[in-house]
Amino acid sequence: MARWVVVVQAGLGESYDIDEAEHFEGTLEQARARLYELACTHRPRFGLRQRSRQVYRIGDGDAYYAKIEGAMSTHRVLYRLAELAWSTDSEPNPCQ
């Protein structure tokens, strides 16, 4: 079974950060479903009070763009799905 990570690139103003939202194992279809779920529910910043969210699929569903209107600011977030291709670990930990 493949190992996946959802990579999140979030921005506020002129500052952008890249983080990992979740690690998991599954098929491509399961990974795409989890990516979509995270794009619709993940909060890129602690304490964000969401007023509205627009989620756009990019390509075949391996990436989503979300525009999140908060109480005081707008967040633009890119969610991407990445499959583990190689690792020096003999047994990579999907929960890191």
N, C-alpha and C positions, 0 to 999 in steps of 0.2 A: 504494500500500500504506500502511496506517495506521501511525503511530508510537505506541508505547506506553511506559509506565513502570510499574513495580511500586513502589508506595509502601508503606513499612513503618512502622507505629506500634508501638513496643515499650515495655514498661514493666517496671520492677523496683522494687518497693516503691511509693513515691508519685511516682516520677520517670518521665516518658514522653518519648520522643524520636520525631521523624518523620524518615525518611530515604528515599532512593531506592535500591532493591536492584538494579534493572537497567533499562536502556533497550534497546528493540529494535523492529524493524519486522515486521509480519505481519498476518494476517487476525484477526478476532475469535476464531475457534476456536483458532488458534495461540497467541494472547495468553492465552486462558483456560487452555490446557494448560500454558503456561510459568508462569503464576501459581500453578496447583495444584502444579507441581513445586517452585517456590520455597517455597511454604507447607509442603511436606513435608520440605525439605532445608536451607533457609536457616538460618544461625546468627546470631541478632540481636546477639550479643556475642562478641567475640574470646575464644577460650579456653573457651567454654562446653562443658562435658562433659555431653552429653545422656544422661539415663537413659531418658526416655520422652517421647512427643509425641502429643498428640491434636489433630487438625485437623478443623474444622467449616466446612462451606460455608455462606455467607450469600447468600441470594437465588438468583439464576440462575447463580452461579459467578463473579461479578465481585469477590468478596471472600471471604476465609477468616480464621477465627480459630484461632490455634494456642496451646495451653497446653503449654509445654515444661518438663519437670522436669529440672533440672540436678543436679549432684552436691551443690550447696550452696544452690540457690535455684530459685524457680519464675518463669518468664518468660511473660508474656501478650502475644501479638503479633497485630496485625491487618494482613493483607496485602490491599491494594486495587489494582485495575487501573485505570489512567487512560489515556485516548486523547488525544493532542495535538490540541487544537481550534483553536489559533491561536498564531502566533509572529511576532516581528519579524524573526527570522532568515530570510534568503532560502533557505537550505538548512540546516535544523536538524540538528545532529549527534546521532544516536541513541546515541552512546557516551559522552556527557558524564556 
